[in-house]
């Protein structure tokens, strides 16, 4: 009986616990900007990164992954059939 009470108490504590925090977006410190005012180099967690943009796609960080409000927006849905299927 005591083991059952302890088990039920443990389950109740787990159910009442707040959900784990979603991974927070990193805080990016802008180090350099281009002529348009867009960040081109940032610092995240003490490391410097080039920001991905037209012509710079390797060895860089996606602006949205860095917590910036620019760059491609990931889709929240599948847009349809793959392009490889083509129209029939």
N, C-alpha and C positions, 0 to 999 in steps of 0.2 A: 504494500500500500504506500509506503514512504517513497519507494522508487518511482511509483506512478505519479505521485504528487510532485516530486522533483522534476520528472520528465515533462509534466503538464506545465509547471511553472517556467521551465526552460523554453518550451514552445511559445508560451505567452510572451516571454521577454523578447524572443526573436521576432514575433509578429508585431510587437509594439515598437521595435527599433526603427529609426528612420532609415529610408533607403540609402544606399551608398551614394555619395555625391558623384554627379556626372563629371567626367574628366573636363576640367576647366580649360578654356582656350589659353594658350600661353600669352603672356604680356610681351609684346614686341616693342623694343626701343628702336626708333628709326635713326639710323646713322647717316644715310645719304638719301637724297631725293633727286629726281630728274627735272627737266624743264617744266613738265606738267604738274609737278608737285607729288608725283607718285613715289613711294618708297622703293629704292633700288638695293639698299643694304640695310639689314636690321640685326639686332642682337636679341636673342631669346635664351634665357637661362644661362647667360654668360658666354654664349657662343655666337659668333658672327656668321651671317648667311647672306648670300645674294638672293634677291627675290626673283622668282620666275616671271618672265614676261616675253613678249614677242622677240624671238631671236635668242633667248636665254632659257633653255629648258632642261639642261643637265647641270647637276651640282648646285641646285638652288632649292628654295623652299616655296611651296605654293602660298600665295598671299593669304588666302583664307585659313590655311593651316597655321599660319603665323599669328592669326588673330586680327589681320587687317581686313578692311571692308572693301576689298577690290579683288579682281580675278574671277575665275569661273565659279559659278554657283553649282554645287552638286545637285543632280536631279533627285527628287524624292519619290520618283515613280519610273517605271520602265516605259519609254516613249512608244513602244510598238515592236514590230518585227525587226530583227537585225537587218542592216543594210545589205548583207551578203545574200539574203533571200530575194531581194529585189521585187519589183512588181511583176505579177504574172498575168 
